[in-house]
Amino acid sequence: MNQQTGLRLPSFYMTEPAPCPYIEGQQERKLFTHLMDDTADALHNELTHAGFRRSQGIAYRPACENCYACRSVRICVDAFKQSKNMRRILAANEGLSRQILPPEASREQFELLRKYLDGRHADGDMANLTSLDFISMVQDTMVDTQVLEYRDLSGRLIACLLQDRLNDGLSLVYSFFDPDLGQRSLGSFIILDSIARAKEAGLPYVYLGYLVSGSKKMAYKSRYKPMQELGADGWVDLQDEPPAKSSDVK
């Protein structure tokens, strides 16, 4: 039993090595545990603060040998400053409507996700995701989860966000959008809208998952400053340089 939180310590497991989806030639391993029963939400909060992410009923974090490229990051909401480009993105999407819904998957959402994956991630590890996979992705949750739908003036669904609400912020689990609307920068808009919603709710952080040193497709996260990363001494201001490999540590 954790004396500070009153939570029963969960059992943790390690995955077998597998090719890293972010750094070519690197093998990844993950430490994970299950989020179950009435302790799931409290445990999820504690583990997120310790650098874990959620996927369905599992909380996981990287546990790779000799590599520390993945850094858990969160945006500091109150100190966040919009750039000129960010203000342009917000203006371009000013007419969108947003609806916050319970975690229930719909056919319309899945069709948008399939269009997104086919257009942006046809060779990714989610390329073969089925409607049943999508239902599990959205609905298999024991924590405080919502689906956000964004629609244009005609009522057409053009973007979605799966998010978890924590006691100190919003954790963005997965977002997808119409890839034909590149001029709207919908991925960036979803993050900016999340920052605004967190501020309105009095929540100090927006959790973005992992910033991966050396991965171009994850570099976009570093734009939303000020930002904190989880280090050996807890959450500290984000450092721009990549962390040392274990072979460099004295």
N, C-alpha and C positions, 0 to 999 in steps of 0.2 A: 504494500500500500504506500502511495506517495503521501508523506505526512503533510506536505504543504497544500496539496489540492484535494486530498481525500480520494483520489482515483486509484483503482487497482491497477498495478503495472501490467500492461499487455504483453503477450508473447510476440517476439519479433523473429522474422525469418529472412533469409538471404537468397536472392535469385542466383541462378547459374550465370556465368559470363556470357554476354551476347554482344554482337557488333553495336558500337555506339552510333546513334542516329545523327549526332552532331559533329563528331570529330573522326575523320577518316583514319582507319587503322587502329582506333582505340576500342577496347572492350569495356562494356559497362556492367555494373552490378548494382542491385538496389536492395536496400533494407526496407522491409515492409511489415505492416501489421494490419489486422482487421478492425474496422470500426463497427461495433455491434451494440445492441441493446440500448438501455437508457443512459449509458455513459458515453455514447458515441460523440455527441456534440461537444461535451466538455473535453474529451480526449482529443478530438479534432482541433480544438483551439490550442491546447497545449502542444500538440505535435506540429501545428503550423508555425507556432512561435519558435520551434526547434528546427525549422527548415524542411518540414515534410510537406508533400502535396497530396491531394486526394484524387483518386480515380475510382468511381463507384464506391464500393464499401471498403476500399483499401487506402491506407495512408502509406506513402513511400518517400524515400529520399535516396540520392546517389550514395553508393558505398564502393566506389571504384578504387582499384589498387593503383597507387603512384600517379593519380590524377585528381586535381582539385579545381578543374575548370568550371564546374557548375556552382554558381553562387546564388543562394536564395536572396531575393531582393523585394523591397517594398517601397512604395512612394510615400513621402511625407506630405500628407494632404495640406495641412495648414500653411506650410512654407512653399508649396508648389507655385511656380510662376509659368504662365503660358508664354510661349514664343510667338512671334508674328505668324509663323506657319500654322501653329496650333489654333490661333484665332481665326485664320482663314478656313481651317477645317471645320471648326464649329459653325462659322457663318454659312458654309456650303451645305451643312446638314441641319440648318435651323428649323426647317419645316417638317422634320421627321417627328413622328409620334412614338412614344415609348410606353410599353405595358409590362408590368412586373407580374409574373404568373407563377403558380406552384409548379414543381418539377414533374410535369406531364408532357410526354413527347407527342407531337402531332405529325401527320403526313406532310403538311405544308413545311414544317421545320426540316424534316428529313430531306425533302426534295431540294430545299435550299442548301443544306449541308452537302448533298451529293454534287450539286452544281459547283460548290466551293471546292470540294476535294478534287473533282475532275479538272477544274480550272487552275488550281493552285498547288495541289499536292498529289498529282496522279501517280507519283512513284514513292509516296510516303507510306509509313506503316499503317495508316488508316485508309489507304486507297480502296480496300475491299470491304469496308464497313457496310453492314447490312441494316435493314430497318430494325431487326431484333437487337442488333448491337447498339443502335442508337437509343432504343427504348431503355436498355440497361444502362447506358451512359447517363441518361437523364434521370431515370426513375429509381435506380438502385442507390439510394442515399438514405442514411440515418441521421443526417445533420441538417442544419438550416439552409436549404438550397432553394434558389429561384431560377426561373428562365425569364430572360428579358427579350421581348420582341420589339424590333424597330421597323416602322412602316413609313412609306412615302405618302404623299398627299392623296394618291389614288387608293391607298389602303393595302398596297402590295408589300408583302414581307420582304425586306432586303437585308436584314442583319439579325443575329441572335447572340445572346450571351448566356452561358451557364455559370452561375456564381454561387459562392457560399458566403453567408454572413457570419462574421466572427465577432467576438466581444470587443475587438479593437479595430475592426476594419472589414473590408470586402476582399474576398479571395476570388480572383478571376480564373475559373477552371478551364473554360474553353469558349472561344468565340468563332463565328463564321459569318460570311456575308456573300452578297452577289459579286462574283469576280468581274462581271462586266461593268461595274460602277467604280472603276479604279479612280476616277477623278474625285470621288467623294472621300477617299482615304478612310473607309469605314472602320478598319481595324484600329486606326489611331483615334477615330471619333469615339469608339466604344470605351477606350481607356480614359479619354478626356471626360466623357459622360460619367464614368464610374468615379473619377476623382471628384466631380461636382456633386454626385449623389452622396458620397462618403462625407464630404464637407457639410452638406445640408443635414445629414444625420448625426453630426458630431463625432464621426469616426476618424481617428488620426491616420490610418494607413489604408493603402490599396496594395494587396499582395499580388505580384506578377509571376510568381514561380521562380524559375532559374534563368539567370543571365549566364551564358556559357562563353567563356573566353575562347576566342578562336573560331566561333561560329557566327557567320554573317547573318544567318536567318534569325538569330536571337538578339542581334545587336540593337534592334529597334528599342528594346526596353530601356536602354541607358539614356534615352532622350528625356525621360520624365523625371527631372531632378528638381529639388534634392531628393535623393534616394538613399536608403540604407541597405547594407548587406549583412548577412549573418556570418560573423567570424568566430574565432576561438574564444573571444572575450564577450560574445553577445552581439547585439545589433549595433553597428557602427556606420558612420558615413561611408558611402560607396567610394572605393578606390578605383581609379581608372585603369591602373596597371593590372595585368592578370596576376592571380595569386601564385606563390611559389610552388613548384612541384616538390614532392617529398624528397627527391634527391638533392634539392637546393637548401633544405632546412638543416641548419646546424644543430 
